[in-house]
Amino acid sequence: MITAEQVKELRDKTSVSAMQCRKALEEAEGDMEKALIILRKKGSEIAEKKSDRTATDGKVLIKQEGGRALVLTLFCETDFVAQNERFVALAQSILDEAWDDGIETAKANAAAKINDAVLAIGENIQLGSIDEFTGEVIGSYTHFNGKQAALVVLSGGNEALAKDIAMHATAMKPKYLSSNEISEEDKEVVVEVVKKEIAESDKPEEIKEEMLTGKLDTYFKEQTLLDQVFFKDSTTTVGNLATKHGASAVSYKLYILG
């Protein structure tokens, strides 16, 4: 006979419903290890069936200490699940393991954890990325219930400045860190679009060339983090703000889910 204590023990280990735990224990004839295997096998089967369902919602979690930071993205189908305690705990568990034992170990063990969560939650859940950043000064910011985040690495400055720049990045969503990152291919695409706009003008050709140069300059400044007007102070750019505080931006990354 399966006891309530056995069901509770299995539920504490897996977080799935009491009914599912009881059924697994009955199938395993009371053997706890076999019941765990049965539940995980069912979780794997359910996860596989749901894997083709769109999972674009989710959570971005950041763990940061000193000059090291890890950023994890975990996807699900709906905002309701993204805010679910079980889902958030799953994301935190994977992130903590990556921090302590390494990213590859965390990725290797993530599938089993995700299968258990799918069995309990009932949605497609997919691990996105686990990125590691190191540097002299690191700042991060998460926004919109953890669906948007940015991480900035500086040389010089301080963490408060890096966090302010990360906050700016989540608000303004730049595509490039600096003008050096703009590829010729990207320039060609924008030139083609702007030229079509200018072609409709009846201005002389030399004026059209000036218009083209001006529009391209404006567009790419709006898309480049260091050239953007700082959202807290319209009198300076992000690049000038960093310079003022004795810092330079080494790298940044923006995460947007949903």
N, C-alpha and C positions, 0 to 999 in steps of 0.2 A: 504494500500500500504506500502510495506517495504521500508524504506529509507536507504540511504547510511550511515547515522549517526548510525542507529540501527545495521547495518552490522558491522561497525567499532567498536562499543561498544562491540558486541559479540565476534568479532575477538580479541580485546584487552584482553578479559577475558579468551579466550581459545587458541589463537594462531593457530587455524585451518584456512583453506582457506576461502576466501570471499564467494566463491560459496557454500561451505558447510554451512557457517553461514546463508546465504540467504535462502537456502533450509530449514534449521531448523526453521528460523523465519517465513517462509511461512507456514510450517506445524503447528507452534504454534500460527499462526494468529497474529503475532507481539508481543506475550507475551515473554519478555526476560527470565524470570525464566523457563518457559516451554521449550524455545529454548535451554537453558543450559542443562536441563534434557535430552532432545532429543539427543543433541550432546554427552553427557556423556554416554547415553545408547548405542549409536552407537559405541562410543569408546570402551566400555566394550565388545560389541559383536565382534568388529574387533580384540581386544586384545585376546579374547578367541580363535578366529579362528587362530590367528598367534602364539599362545602359544606353539604349538608343533614344531615350526621352531627353528633351532639351534641358540642360542644367546650366543656366547663365547667371542665376542669382547666387548668393552666398556671402562669404565673409573674407575680409583681409585681416590677418592678425600679425602684429609686429612684436618681437622680443628684442630688447636692446639693452646693452650694458657696456659702458665705456666706448671703445672703438670698434665694437662688433654689433651687428644687428642681423636678425633673420626675419624674412617676410614670407608668410605663408598665405596662399589663396586656396580656399575650399569651396567647391561649387555645389549648389542644390537647385531644385526647380522653382521654389517659391520663397518670397520674403518671410512668410509664416514660419517655415522651417529654418531659414537663416537666423531667425531670432530665438529658435528653440534651444533650451538649455543643453539638451543632449547633443545637438549639432555643434554648439559653441564649445562644449567640453571636448568633443571629438577633435575639433580643430586645435584646441589648446594642447591636447595630449600629443598630437603629431608634432606640433611645434616644439614642445618641451623635449620630446625625444630627439628631434633634430638638433636642438641646442646642446643636449648632454652627450648624445652618442653619435652624432653626425647625420648629415642629410641623407646619405645613401641608406643607412640603417633605418631611418624613419620612413623613407619611401618603401623599403622592403616590407616593413611591418604595417604599413598603412592600409593595405588591401583588407586584411583580416578585421581591423578596427572599423573600416568603412562598411564591410559586409554586415557586421553586428549592428551598426547604426541604421543601415538600410532596412534590416529586419524589424528594428524597433520603430523607425520613423515612417517608412513606406514611400520614400522618394529616391530618385536617382541622386547619388552623391558621388562627386568626382574630385580627386585631388588635383589641384591646378599646379602651382609652382611652389618651390621652396628656394628662395634666393638668399645668398649670404653677402653681406657688405662689411668691409673693414676700412678704417680710415682714422685720421687724426681726430676729426670731430664729426659726429653723426647726429642728425636730427630727423624726426619722423612725425607724421600727423595722420590721424584717421578721421574720416568724416562720413556722414550719411549712414549711420548705423553700421559702420565698418565696411561699407561697400566701396568706398573710395579711400585711397591712402597715397602718401608720397614719402619717399625717403631721400634725404640729401646728405652727401658727403662733402665736407669742407676741409680745406687746408687753412688753418688759422681760424680766428673767430671763436665762437663758443656754441654750446648746444642750443641756447635760446635763439640765437641767430639762425642756426640751421633749422630749427623747428619752425620759425617764422617763414623761412623760405619754402619749407615743405608745405606749410599751410597755404601759402600763396599758390604753390603748384597745384594743389587740389582744387583751388578756386578757379584758376585761370587755365589750367590744363595745357601747358606748353608741349609742343611736339619735339623740340630740340633743346639741348642745354645751351649751346652757343652756336654762332653762325658757322663755325668750323664743321659742325655736324650735318649741315645742309648739303645733300648730295646733288650732283649735276642732274641726275634723273628727276629729283624732286623739283629742282629749278625749272627744268624743261616743261614739266607738267603744268606748273603755275604760269609760266610764260605763255603757254598755249591758251590757257583759259583767259588770261588778262588781255592777250592780243585780240581775242574774239570780241571782248567788251569794247576795246579801243577802236576796233575796225568800224564800229557803228558811228563813231564820231566823225564830224566833218572838219576836224582840226587839221592843220598842215602836218606833214610827216615829221618835221623836227619836234613839233609840240607833242605828237603821239609818242615819240621816243622818250621825251621827258615824262610823259604820263606813265609810260610803261615802267621806267626806272623808279618813279615815285611809288607806284602801286606795288611793285615787287618789294621795295624796301619796307613799306608799311606792313605788307602781309607777313613777311618773314620776321620782322620785329615783334609782331603780335604772337607769333608762334615760337619764339625763342625765349627761354626762361630768363637769361641774363639781360636781354634787351627789353623785357616787359616792364611797364610801369608798376612799381611795387604797390600792392593792393592796400597797404596801410598808409602809404605816403605818396601822393601823386606827383611830388616834386623830384622823385628819384627813381632810377631803375633798380632792378634786383642786383645787377652787376655792380652798380655804383654803391649800393648799400653794403654789399659784401666788402668791397674795397675800403670803404669808410671804416669798417670794423677790422681791417687787417686780415681779411679772408679772401680766398678764391674757391670757387665751386669746382670740385673734382668730378662729381657725377651726381645724377639723380635718376629716380625711376618713379613713374606714376602708375598706380593700379586703379582700374575702374571696372566694377562688376555690375551686371544687370543691364 
